């Protein structure tokens, strides 16, 4: 990954402030009452935007079941045991529960307490951000000024409840990068969605994050306001939205020969093209996500055959082909399990191609704990407008019946590796398989 060089001094100072609340002047410098509630914004004025926000992950950044489990069962106990990662106990909230962080209420009460931390990334957080510190937005380095003036992308003057000031930052991907770029306590880019976009083709074309995740539509921005043709919808649909995931990658499969006899060999080529995302796929919480290609043949009598992917031989490829190995042993630290052997690394059919970038802990073990990431492995995700070419070679069984042999390639997506979810009792909806895309081809088996 090519990443723009930043001032070493800035990174050191900022990460130090991230690690120590007392060095961040924003921490505990506000009160909850300094921020309007989302309900206040959405009751009579911004009704549509409020209802859209309520259905988005922005409103669930603190209460979402997997985030709650990850924070309270892994991050907090790990932070209490290891000074190197102690910062995450407070720092996670800078993005997931920013009002709690700014009010000094960390760790916040659990969601069942119904604290204002539950408001997560609320209206008044984004519309109070004036800028960010340094050259690159990351690790919640926002400059925030709650109050009577709300920052927006259009309009000026006053509304019935607040002043409006145009802030061009809100129109750009840099605004999103404040929380969608993250460095671990070890200085590793564990989230780099904004940086991926900035290095890709869409940035050069002037296409920003908001163009896909806050699409324009004809509507009012406020109930008493005028109708605009290009109002930004507050949908924020992404990695948790099935409609956004489906069709992200186009794929096609074809054989090198169409008619064969049993016992012969056929080679299938699969082209996978990233047609939709302005960043890599998957992105964001890459340590959690698993995207894999499964290829299966069905003969004329309905018998099925799994086709493992052909190896390419690049360094680190072993992490991109599913196998029967254990990983994520560092979960044992927080769970108090000495010599924890781990859980299945992939938990998908052995031999399938996985499009991922592995994260490694200080001991060199694969981890799903981004705060404990000391190194990154091979980046075998699919970049924007990139095409990956895969092959599957099938030695036809001698007893294969004559007729059509249908071969289907399917690309699947899960938000969280199933074995991890099972170990931590994460609700099943986090491991539901979303079919990103599929395509089939046929060959004829001769007598």
C-alpha positions in Angstrom: 0.0 0.0 0.0 1.4 3.4 -1.0 0.7 5.9 1.7 1.7 9.6 1.7 4.5 10.3 4.1 3.3 12.3 7.1 5.4 14.3 9.5 6.9 11.9 12.1 6.6 14.5 14.7 2.9 15.0 14.1 2.2 11.2 14.2 4.2 10.8 17.4 2.5 13.7 19.1 -1.0 12.7 18.0 -0.6 9.0 18.9 0.7 10.1 22.3 -2.4 12.2 22.8 -4.5 9.3 21.7 -2.8 7.1 24.3 -3.2 9.6 27.2 -6.5 11.3 27.9 -4.7 14.1 29.8 -2.7 15.1 26.7 -5.8 15.5 24.5 -7.3 18.9 25.3 -10.7 17.8 23.8 -11.1 14.9 26.3 -13.6 15.8 29.0 -13.7 19.4 27.8 -17.4 19.3 26.9 -20.6 18.1 28.5 -23.4 16.0 27.0 -25.6 19.1 27.2 -23.3 20.9 24.7 -24.7 18.6 22.0 -28.3 18.4 20.7 -29.8 15.0 20.7 -30.6 13.4 17.4 -34.3 13.3 18.4 -34.2 17.1 18.8 -32.9 17.5 15.3 -35.3 15.0 13.8 -38.6 15.7 15.6 -39.9 18.6 13.6 -37.1 19.9 11.3 -34.8 17.3 9.8 -37.3 14.4 9.9 -36.3 12.5 6.8 -32.6 12.7 7.5 -33.2 11.6 11.1 -35.1 8.6 10.0 -32.4 7.7 7.5 -29.7 8.1 10.1 -31.6 5.9 12.6 -31.4 3.0 10.1 -27.7 3.5 9.4 -24.6 2.2 11.1 -23.8 5.8 12.2 -26.6 5.5 14.7 -25.4 2.1 15.9 -21.6 2.7 16.1 -21.8 2.2 19.9 -24.8 -0.1 20.3 -24.2 -2.5 17.5 -23.9 -6.0 19.0 -20.6 -7.0 17.5 -19.0 -3.6 18.4 -20.3 -4.0 22.0 -18.9 -7.5 22.3 -15.6 -6.5 20.7 -15.2 -3.5 23.0 -16.3 -4.8 26.3 -15.2 -8.4 26.0 -11.9 -8.0 24.1 -10.6 -4.4 23.9 -11.3 -3.2 27.5 -9.9 -6.2 29.3 -7.0 -6.4 27.0 -6.3 -2.7 27.6 -6.3 -3.3 31.3 -3.7 -6.0 31.0 -1.3 -4.5 28.4 0.0 -1.0 28.7 0.9 -1.0 25.0 -2.7 -1.0 24.0 -4.1 0.8 27.0 -5.2 3.7 24.9 -8.0 1.8 23.2 -10.1 1.7 26.4 -10.7 5.4 25.9 -9.7 6.0 22.3 -12.2 3.6 20.6 -14.9 6.0 21.8 -13.4 8.9 19.9 -15.2 7.5 16.8 -17.8 5.0 18.2 -19.1 7.2 21.0 -17.7 10.6 20.4 -19.9 12.5 22.8 -18.9 10.2 25.6 -15.2 10.7 24.7 -15.6 14.5 24.6 -17.6 14.4 27.9 -14.9 12.2 29.6 -17.4 9.4 30.1 -15.1 6.5 29.2 -15.6 3.6 29.2 -19.2 4.5 28.7 -21.9 2.5 30.4 -23.0 -0.5 28.4 -25.8 0.2 25.9 -28.5 -1.3 28.1 -27.9 1.7 30.5 -29.3 4.0 27.7 -26.6 6.6 28.3 -26.2 9.3 25.7 -23.2 7.4 24.4 -25.8 5.3 22.7 -26.4 8.2 20.3 -23.1 7.2 18.6 -22.2 9.3 15.6 -25.1 11.7 16.0 -26.2 14.7 13.9 -24.5 17.3 16.1 -21.2 15.6 16.0 -20.7 15.7 12.3 -22.3 19.2 12.0 -20.0 20.6 14.7 -16.7 19.5 13.1 -14.8 22.4 11.7 -11.6 20.6 10.5 -8.9 18.2 11.5 -5.4 18.4 12.9 -2.4 17.7 10.7 -2.1 16.6 7.1 -4.0 13.4 7.1 -7.4 12.7 8.8 -7.2 9.6 11.1 -7.8 8.4 14.6 -10.6 11.0 15.3 -8.3 14.0 14.9 -11.3 16.3 14.4 -11.5 19.9 15.5 -15.0 20.2 17.0 -16.9 23.3 18.0 -20.4 22.5 19.3 -22.7 25.4 19.7 -25.3 27.6 17.9 -23.5 27.4 14.6 -23.8 24.2 12.6 -21.5 23.4 9.7 -23.1 22.4 6.4 -22.4 22.0 2.7 -24.9 24.6 1.6 -26.9 27.6 2.9 -25.9 30.5 5.0 -27.5 32.7 7.7 -29.9 31.3 10.3 -32.5 28.6 10.6 -35.2 28.8 13.3 -32.9 26.9 15.7 -29.3 27.5 14.7 -26.9 29.4 12.5 -25.6 27.8 9.3 -22.0 28.1 8.1 -20.8 26.4 4.9 -17.8 24.2 5.5 -16.3 22.7 2.3 -14.6 19.9 4.3 -18.0 18.2 4.7 -18.2 17.8 0.9 -14.9 15.8 0.7 -13.6 12.3 1.5 -11.2 13.9 3.9 -14.1 14.5 6.3 -14.9 10.8 6.3 -11.2 9.8 6.8 -11.2 11.3 10.3 -12.7 8.1 11.5 -12.3 5.8 8.5 -8.5 5.9 8.8 -7.0 4.4 11.9 -3.5 3.6 13.2 -3.0 0.9 15.8 -0.9 1.6 18.9 1.9 -0.1 16.9 1.7 2.6 14.2 0.0 0.3 11.6 -2.7 1.5 9.3 -5.5 -0.9 10.4 -8.2 1.1 8.7 -7.4 3.0 5.5 -10.6 3.3 3.5 -10.0 7.0 2.9 -6.4 6.4 1.9 -7.4 3.6 -0.5 -9.8 6.0 -2.1 -7.2 8.8 -2.3 -4.8 6.4 -4.1 -7.4 5.1 -6.5 -9.0 6.3 -9.7 -12.2 7.9 -8.3 -10.3 10.5 -6.3 -8.6 11.6 -9.5 -12.0 11.9 -11.2 -13.4 14.0 -8.3 -15.7 11.3 -7.0 -15.9 11.5 -3.2 -17.2 9.1 -0.5 -20.4 11.1 -0.2 -21.2 10.4 -3.9 -21.8 6.8 -3.1 -22.7 6.7 0.6 -24.7 10.0 0.7 -26.2 10.0 -2.9 -28.0 13.1 -4.1 -31.8 13.1 -4.4 -34.6 15.6 -4.9 -35.8 16.5 -1.4 -35.9 19.1 1.4 -33.0 19.4 3.8 -35.5 20.6 6.4 -39.3 20.5 6.6 -39.6 24.3 6.3 -36.9 24.6 3.7 -36.9 24.6 -0.1 -36.7 21.5 -2.3 -33.3 20.9 -3.8 -32.6 18.6 -6.7 -29.3 17.4 -5.1 -29.9 17.0 -1.4 -27.5 14.6 0.1 -29.4 11.6 1.6 -28.1 10.5 5.0 -28.1 6.8 4.2 -24.5 6.0 5.0 -25.0 2.5 3.5 -21.9 0.4 3.3 -20.4 -2.9 4.7 -23.5 -3.8 6.7 -25.9 -3.1 3.8 -26.7 -6.2 1.8 -27.9 -4.1 -1.2 -24.6 -2.2 -1.2 -22.6 -5.4 -1.1 -24.4 -7.3 -3.8 -23.0 -6.8 -7.3 -19.9 -5.0 -6.0 -17.7 -7.5 -7.8 -18.6 -8.7 -11.3 -17.3 -12.2 -12.1 -17.3 -14.4 -15.2 -16.0 -18.0 -15.6 -15.1 -19.8 -18.8 -13.2 -23.1 -19.7 -10.2 -23.5 -22.0 -12.1 -26.2 -23.9 -15.8 -27.0 -24.3 -15.9 -30.8 -25.0 -13.9 -33.4 -23.1 -13.9 -37.0 -22.2 -13.7 -38.4 -18.6 -10.2 -38.5 -17.3 -9.1 -35.4 -19.2 -8.2 -32.0 -17.7 -10.0 -28.7 -18.1 -8.9 -25.3 -16.8 -11.4 -22.7 -15.8 -10.5 -19.0 -15.7 -12.5 -16.6 -13.4 -12.2 -12.8 -13.8 -13.4 -10.7 -10.9 -13.8 -7.0 -11.5 -14.4 -4.4 -8.8 -17.2 -2.4 -10.5 -18.5 -0.4 -7.6 -16.3 0.6 -4.7 -14.1 3.6 -4.6 -11.8 1.8 -2.2 -10.6 -1.8 -1.9 -13.1 -4.6 -1.3 -13.3 -5.5 1.5 -12.4 -2.3 3.3 -12.7 -0.9 6.8 -12.7 -3.6 9.4 -10.6 -5.8 7.1 -9.5 -8.0 10.1 -13.2 -9.1 10.6 -14.4 -9.4 7.0 -14.0 -12.5 4.9 -14.7 -12.5 1.1 -14.1 -15.8 -0.7 -14.7 -17.4 -4.1 -16.2 -20.9 -4.2 -16.2 -22.9 -7.5 -18.4 -26.0 -7.9 -19.2 -28.4 -10.7 -22.4 -30.3 -11.1 -22.6 -33.2 -13.6 -25.6 -34.5 -15.6 -26.7 -36.7 -12.7 -26.6 -34.0 -10.1 -23.3 -35.0 -8.5 -21.3 -32.1 -7.2 -17.5 -31.5 -7.2 -15.6 -28.8 -5.4 -12.9 -27.1 -7.4 -10.1 -25.6 -5.3 -8.3 -22.5 -6.7 -5.0 -22.9 -8.4 -2.0 -21.5 -6.5 -0.2 -18.5 -7.9 2.9 -18.7 -5.8 3.1 -15.2 -4.4 4.5 -14.4 -1.0 1.9 -14.7 1.7 -0.5 -16.6 -0.5 -1.1 -19.2 2.2 -3.3 -16.6 3.9 -5.5 -16.2 0.8 -6.4 -19.9 0.4 -8.7 -21.4 3.0 -7.1 -24.2 5.0 -7.7 -26.1 8.2 -5.6 -24.0 10.5 -6.1 -22.1 13.8 -5.7 -18.4 14.4 -6.7 -15.5 16.6 -4.9 -16.9 19.7 -4.6 -13.4 21.2 -8.3 -13.4 22.0 -7.2 -15.6 24.9 -5.5 -12.6 26.6 -8.8 -10.7 27.2 -10.8 -13.9 27.8 -8.3 -15.1 30.5 -7.5 -18.4 28.7 -3.8 -19.2 29.0 -2.2 -20.9 26.0 -5.4 -20.4 24.0 -5.1 -22.5 20.8 -7.4 -20.2 18.8 -10.3 -21.0 16.4 -10.5 -21.8 12.8 -8.8 -19.1 10.8 -11.2 -19.1 7.8 -14.2 -21.4 8.5 -15.0 -21.6 4.7 -14.5 -24.6 2.3 -10.8 -25.6 2.2 -9.1 -24.5 -1.1 -11.3 -21.5 -1.8 -9.7 -18.2 -2.6 -9.9 -15.5 0.0 -9.6 -11.8 -0.8 -8.2 -10.3 2.4 -5.3 -8.6 4.1 -4.2 -10.5 7.2 -3.4 -8.7 10.4 -0.7 -10.0 12.8 -0.2 -9.5 16.5 3.2 -8.8 18.1 3.9 -12.6 18.3 3.2 -13.0 14.5 -0.1 -14.6 14.9 -3.1 -13.7 12.8 -5.5 -11.4 14.7 -9.0 -9.9 14.5 -8.0 -7.3 17.1 -7.0 -4.2 15.2 -5.6 -2.6 18.3 -3.2 -5.5 18.7 -1.9 -5.3 15.1 1.8 -5.0 14.8 2.2 -6.0 11.2 0.1 -6.5 8.0 0.4 -9.4 5.6 -0.1 -9.5 1.8 -2.9 -7.3 0.6 -4.9 -9.5 -1.7 -8.1 -7.5 -1.8 -9.7 -6.2 -5.0 -9.0 -2.5 -5.6 -11.3 -0.1 -7.3 -11.6 -0.9 -11.0 -9.2 -3.8 -10.5 -9.6 -7.2 -12.1 -8.3 -10.3 -10.4 -7.8 -13.4 -12.6 -8.1 -16.8 -10.9 -7.9 -20.3 -12.2 -9.3 -23.7 -11.2 -7.9 -26.9 -12.9 -10.3 -29.8 -12.8 -9.1 -33.4 -13.5 -12.3 -35.0 -14.7 -13.1 -38.2 -12.9 -13.0 -41.4 -15.0 -16.6 -42.2 -14.0 -18.0 -38.8 -14.9 -21.4 -39.3 -16.7 -21.8 -37.9 -20.2 -23.8 -34.8 -20.8 -23.5 -31.2 -19.6 -21.2 -30.3 -16.7 -22.2 -27.0 -15.2 -19.5 -25.0 -13.3 -20.4 -22.1 -11.1 -18.2 -19.5 -9.4 -19.7 -17.7 -6.4 -18.2 -14.8 -4.5 -19.4 -14.7 -0.9 -19.1 -12.1 1.9 -19.4 -12.3 5.7 -19.0 -9.4 8.1 -17.2 -11.5 10.6 -15.4 -14.9 10.4 -17.9 -17.5 11.6 -15.6 -19.3 14.0 -14.8 -16.0 15.8 -18.5 -15.2 16.1 -19.3 -18.6 17.5 -16.5 -18.3 20.1 -17.7 -14.9 21.3 -21.5 -15.7 21.0 -22.0 -12.9 18.4 -25.6 -12.9 17.0 -25.9 -15.0 13.9 -26.8 -12.0 11.6 -23.2 -11.0 11.8 -22.2 -14.1 9.9 -25.0 -14.4 7.4 -23.5 -15.1 4.0 -24.2 -12.5 1.4 -23.8 -13.7 -2.2 -21.9 -10.8 -3.9 -22.2 -12.3 -7.3 -22.1 -15.6 -9.3 -21.7 -16.9 -12.8 -21.9 -20.3 -14.5 -20.5 -21.9 -17.6 -20.9 -25.4 -19.2 -18.8 -28.0 -20.9 -19.9 -31.2 -22.6 -18.7 -34.5 -21.3 -18.4 -37.0 -24.2 -19.1 -40.7 -24.0 
